[in-house]
């Protein structure tokens, strides 16, 4: 649960289903390098990339602040490889 002062942002209420994660990650065949996820959503595809290769890094972007907070929470174990 993440809340901000002023306008409240509730991460626990954020629902995003990752679709086609396995085929997308398989098609990317992640290697060492930097990937840019411009619609990170809940972080599912980014998580797949980071799990697939220990030297992959991801720059994660989204217009939705709640999505960014949810992705940050989900990807916290990769904090040294995701921005």
C-alpha positions in Angstrom: 0.0 0.0 0.0 1.5 3.3 -1.1 -0.3 6.6 -0.3 0.7 10.1 -1.2 -0.2 13.2 0.7 -2.8 15.4 -1.0 -4.1 13.3 -3.8 -4.2 9.8 -2.5 -2.7 7.0 -4.6 -3.7 3.5 -3.6 -1.4 0.9 -5.1 -3.3 -2.0 -3.6 -6.3 -1.0 -5.7 -4.3 -0.9 -9.0 -5.2 -3.8 -11.2 -3.3 -4.6 -14.3 -3.1 -8.0 -16.0 0.0 -8.7 -18.0 -0.9 -10.3 -21.3 1.4 -12.4 -23.5 4.3 -12.1 -21.1 5.9 -15.4 -22.1 5.8 -14.9 -25.9 6.9 -11.3 -25.6 9.9 -12.2 -23.4 10.7 -15.1 -25.6 10.6 -12.9 -28.7 12.9 -10.4 -27.1 15.3 -13.1 -25.9 16.9 -10.7 -23.4 20.6 -10.3 -23.2 22.9 -8.0 -21.3 21.8 -4.5 -22.2 19.3 -1.7 -21.7 15.6 -2.1 -22.5 13.0 0.7 -22.5 9.4 -0.2 -21.4 7.3 2.9 -22.3 4.1 1.4 -21.0 5.3 -0.4 -17.8 1.8 -0.8 -16.4 2.1 -3.2 -13.5 5.6 -4.2 -14.4 5.0 -7.8 -15.7 6.9 -7.6 -19.0 9.8 -5.7 -17.3 9.9 -8.3 -14.6 10.1 -11.0 -17.3 13.0 -9.3 -19.0 14.9 -8.8 -15.7 14.3 -12.5 -14.7 15.4 -13.7 -18.1 18.9 -12.2 -17.9 20.9 -11.1 -14.8 22.6 -8.3 -16.8 19.5 -6.8 -18.4 18.5 -3.3 -17.3 15.2 -1.6 -17.9 14.1 2.0 -18.1 10.4 1.9 -17.2 8.0 4.7 -18.1 4.2 5.2 -17.8 1.8 8.1 -17.9 -0.1 6.7 -15.0 1.5 7.5 -11.7 -0.4 4.7 -9.9 1.0 2.2 -12.5 4.5 3.5 -11.8 4.1 3.1 -8.1 2.7 -0.4 -8.5 5.5 -1.4 -10.9 8.1 0.1 -8.5 6.7 -2.1 -5.7 6.6 -5.2 -7.9 10.1 -4.7 -9.2 11.7 -3.7 -5.9 13.9 -6.8 -5.9 15.5 -5.5 -9.1 16.0 -2.0 -7.8 19.6 -1.9 -9.0 18.6 -2.8 -12.6 15.4 -0.8 -13.2 15.0 3.0 -13.4 
